[in-house]
Amino acid sequence: MPAQTTAELIDAHLITVQDFPSEGILFRDVTSVYANGEAFASVVDAFASHDWGTVDAVLGIEARGFGIAAAMAYARNVGMVSVRKAGKLPGELLSEDYALEYGTATLEVQPNVLPRGSRVVILDDLLATGGTLAAVVKLAERAGWIVAGIGVVIALDDLGGRAALAGHDILELSSYPAS
């Protein structure tokens, strides 16, 4: 039997939760994908081997983006920068407000952890409406970094998130309908 593709491994391990975090939301939870060694390794390998060009660091978005960003950074021998929810980082910060499909939030990054002109890849678990990732693109650009690409484990294709990220190289490993 041939080895499963990354998308097949994601499909086999992804858990879907109805009405979370609020009624009417169909939540795609990658926790079980990360918990399976073969699936997690396949996800990390797919991101690490993608042709992003020169990369100086990987930005991981709180919280599910941290694990894959750290693993890819290790695999590529580059740095990893955490993009956190408001109030979680010390020192000089850049902040960006954004809309979620079920509310609003703020993300922050420490702009002085990388030099201006650094090439970064942004990783997260999910692309839905694109609000979170677009906010991180803005943070990276305000910090003077160049976004080499964006990677997501899964995309909810019918929510239009790609449009919010027009002009960026986006690698999605698997896709699903929002409902």
C-alpha positions in Angstrom: 0.0 0.0 0.0 1.5 3.4 -1.0 2.2 6.0 1.7 -0.5 8.5 2.5 -0.1 12.0 1.2 0.0 14.9 3.6 -3.6 15.9 2.7 -4.8 12.3 3.3 -3.0 12.2 6.7 -4.7 15.5 7.7 -8.1 14.2 6.5 -7.6 11.0 8.5 -6.8 12.8 11.8 -8.7 16.1 11.7 -11.5 16.5 14.2 -14.5 18.6 13.3 -16.5 20.1 16.3 -20.0 21.5 15.7 -21.0 24.8 17.4 -17.6 25.7 18.7 -16.6 28.3 19.8 -20.1 29.5 19.2 -23.4 28.2 17.8 -23.3 27.8 14.0 -19.5 27.5 13.8 -18.0 24.2 12.4 -14.6 24.2 14.1 -11.8 22.3 12.3 -9.4 21.2 15.1 -5.8 20.3 14.0 -4.8 19.2 17.5 -5.3 15.6 16.6 -3.3 16.0 13.4 -0.4 17.4 15.5 -0.8 14.6 18.0 -0.2 11.9 15.3 3.6 11.6 14.7 3.3 10.6 11.0 0.8 13.3 10.2 2.7 16.0 12.1 6.0 15.1 10.4 4.3 15.2 7.0 2.9 18.6 7.7 6.3 20.0 8.9 8.1 18.3 5.9 5.6 19.8 3.5 6.3 23.3 4.8 10.0 22.9 5.2 10.5 21.5 1.7 8.4 24.1 -0.1 10.3 26.5 -2.3 9.9 29.7 -0.3 13.3 31.0 -1.5 15.6 32.4 1.1 14.0 32.4 4.6 15.4 34.1 7.6 12.7 33.2 10.1 9.3 31.6 10.5 6.4 33.5 12.1 4.1 31.3 14.2 0.6 32.6 15.1 -0.7 31.9 18.6 -1.4 29.2 19.4 -1.7 26.4 16.8 0.9 28.1 14.5 3.6 27.9 17.2 4.3 24.1 16.9 4.6 24.0 13.1 6.5 27.2 12.9 9.1 26.0 15.5 9.4 22.7 13.8 9.9 24.3 10.3 12.3 26.8 11.7 14.4 23.9 13.1 14.2 21.9 9.9 15.4 25.0 7.9 17.9 26.1 10.5 16.3 29.6 10.8 14.8 31.6 13.6 11.2 31.5 14.8 9.2 34.5 15.9 6.0 34.2 18.0 3.0 36.4 17.0 1.0 36.6 20.2 -2.4 37.8 21.4 -2.4 41.2 23.0 -0.7 41.6 26.4 1.5 38.5 26.1 4.8 40.0 24.9 7.1 42.5 26.7 9.1 45.4 25.2 8.6 47.3 22.0 5.5 46.0 20.1 3.6 46.4 17.0 -0.2 45.7 17.3 -2.8 44.9 14.7 -6.6 44.6 15.3 -8.5 42.2 13.0 -11.9 40.6 12.5 -12.5 36.9 13.1 -15.4 35.0 11.6 -16.9 35.1 15.1 -15.5 38.3 16.7 -12.5 40.6 16.9 -9.0 40.3 18.3 -5.5 41.9 18.4 -2.2 40.4 17.6 1.3 41.7 18.5 4.9 41.1 17.5 8.3 42.4 18.7 9.7 44.2 15.7 13.2 44.4 17.0 13.8 40.6 17.1 14.7 40.5 13.4 16.5 43.1 11.2 14.5 45.1 8.6 14.6 43.3 5.3 14.4 39.8 6.9 12.5 37.3 4.7 9.8 35.5 6.7 7.3 32.7 6.2 4.0 32.9 8.2 2.5 29.7 9.4 -0.9 28.9 11.0 -3.3 26.1 11.3 -6.2 27.6 9.4 -7.1 30.0 6.6 -10.8 31.0 6.9 -11.7 34.6 6.1 -8.1 35.6 6.0 -8.4 38.2 8.8 -5.8 36.7 11.1 -3.2 36.1 8.4 -3.8 39.5 6.8 -3.1 41.1 10.2 0.2 39.2 10.5 1.2 40.2 7.0 0.6 43.9 8.1 2.6 43.4 11.3 5.5 41.8 9.3 5.5 44.6 6.7 5.3 47.3 9.4 8.3 45.7 11.1 10.1 46.0 7.8 10.2 42.3 7.0 9.5 40.7 3.6 6.8 38.1 3.5 8.2 35.2 1.5 5.0 33.2 1.8 2.2 31.9 3.9 1.5 28.3 4.9 -1.7 26.8 6.4 -2.5 23.3 7.4 -6.1 23.6 6.2 -8.1 26.2 4.3 -11.9 26.8 4.4 -12.1 27.7 0.7 -15.6 29.0 0.6 -14.9 31.8 3.1 -12.7 33.9 0.7 -9.5 34.0 2.8 -7.3 33.9 -0.3 -8.7 37.2 -1.5 -7.5 38.9 1.7 -4.0 37.6 1.0 -3.9 38.4 -2.7 -0.3 38.7 -4.1 1.2 36.3 -1.6 2.5 32.7 -2.1 0.0 30.6 -0.1 0.6 26.9 0.6 -2.5 25.1 1.9 -2.0 21.4 2.7 -5.7 20.5 2.7 -9.0 22.2 2.2 -12.6 21.9 3.4 -15.9 23.6 3.2 -16.8 25.9 6.1 -20.0 24.1 6.8 
